[in-house]
Amino acid sequence: MAIDLRSDTVTQPSAAMREAIANAPVGDDVYGDDPTVNSLEERVAALFGHEAGLFCPTGSLANQLAIRTLVKPGEELLVETRSHIVRAELGAAATFSGITTRTWPAEDGLLSAADALAIAHENAGPYLVSTKAIAVENTHNFGGGTVQPISEIEKLATSAHARGIAMHLDGARIWNAHIASGVSFTDYGKHFDTISVCLSKGLGAPIGSIMLSTKNRVNEARIWRKRYGAGMRQVGIIAAAGHYALDNNIARLVDDHARAKKIAKAIAAIAPSLVDPAKVVTNIVGLELSGLGISAAELTARCKAEGLWISALGPHYARLVTHLDFDDAQCDEAIEILQRCLVAK
Ligand SMILES: Cc1ncc(COP(=O)(O)O)c(C=O)c1O
């Protein structure tokens, strides 16, 4: 069977997770009657020290609902150049919410508070767009799974809040950041007005993200979720997988991180320009192929022919993501395939 490292979203629900799904007590969530959804929303909100949570089918929706509670049409959200919100949500902030975005670039996606603050312009009217919120992605997906330094988050949040600018956390992989850094969920949570977290990435649930904030913002987001057609009924059968994921799949992320590091070291041993293993601190290995004479599409095709699936995310950028359906034996096999494909002429 192929080894699939295209993303940490490709995992299969385990038998135990399926059992939790089968046994979940459910109700109509549009009426607020689903006990499994309600307890999951409360649980995740408490974990991050926020007042309330809203269960969403995707991380993109959780991000978009959150930012529309912070930024009005014609106002501005600042994000890093390669962040998911601006690169991979297909213009949703502009399309659905009339929000303009402006970006600052950061090496490996790593946050520098000064860079973000330098382009912020609150109360800029009547000629310029006013900045209302700044979003931080942690871990940073297209930055190579990098973990944002809590000191920079704190600096940015303190200055932004003093200037009346709100903070949003795209925490699709905040679980990986927590495991890699040791920073608690509440220490991350306290700096942000809104948060989105995903249960369907490294934690292995089939579906599910939670938007977190104050009761007022979550109530507003609940209305917009329904307006977008994502008010769901007996969705506790999915939320149950989220509870199972939180119970069982956070601590084990350390194994995903170790395997990603092992892959990075093995690749760097034969092609040092591709990846710096010191920068691979979570479950994502980004390969910068410029100068190697092979495109990302070509490497991806070669690997696929040998039974290893990876992603080409740019002409010269390929990505591998480790996850809970990827073990040590597969890791060794993946390394052998990558080494063969990288040296092949
Ligand atoms: C950093 C980040 N944020 C948000 C999302 C969106 O999640 P979804 O695919 O559930 O919409 C992703 C998905 O890969 C992501 O990597």
The ligand as an SDF file (V2000), in Angstrom:
LIG
                    3D

 16 16  0  0  0  0  0  0  0  0999 V2000
   -2.9490   26.4110    8.8980 C   0  0  0  0  0  0  0  0  0  0  0  0
   -4.2760   25.9620    8.3670 C   0  0  0  0  0  0  0  0  0  0  0  0
   -5.3700   26.6690    8.6840 N   0  0  0  0  0  0  0  0  0  0  0  0
   -6.5940   26.3230    8.2530 C   0  0  0  0  0  0  0  0  0  0  0  0
   -6.7620   25.2020    7.4740 C   0  0  0  0  0  0  0  0  0  0  0  0
   -8.1390   24.9000    6.9510 C   0  0  0  0  0  0  0  0  0  0  0  0
   -8.6360   23.7000    7.3390 O   0  0  0  0  0  0  0  0  0  0  0  0
   -9.7940   22.9910    6.4630 P   0  0  0  0  0  0  0  0  0  0  0  0
   -9.0840   22.2300    5.3860 O   0  0  0  0  0  0  0  0  0  0  0  0
  -10.4830   22.1160    7.4700 O   0  0  0  0  0  0  0  0  0  0  0  0
  -10.6630   24.0420    5.9270 O   0  0  0  0  0  0  0  0  0  0  0  0
   -5.6470   24.4300    7.1160 C   0  0  0  0  0  0  0  0  0  0  0  0
   -5.8070   23.2350    6.2720 C   0  0  0  0  0  0  0  0  0  0  0  0
   -4.8830   22.5890    5.8770 O   0  0  0  0  0  0  0  0  0  0  0  0
   -4.3690   24.8170    7.5810 C   0  0  0  0  0  0  0  0  0  0  0  0
   -3.2690   24.1440    7.2550 O   0  0  0  0  0  0  0  0  0  0  0  0
  1  2  1  0
  2  3  1  0
  2 15  2  0
  3  4  2  0
  4  5  1  0
  5  6  1  0
  5 12  2  0
  6  7  1  0
  7  8  1  0
  8  9  2  0
  8 10  1  0
  8 11  1  0
 12 13  1  0
 12 15  1  0
 13 14  2  0
 15 16  1  0
M  END
$$$$
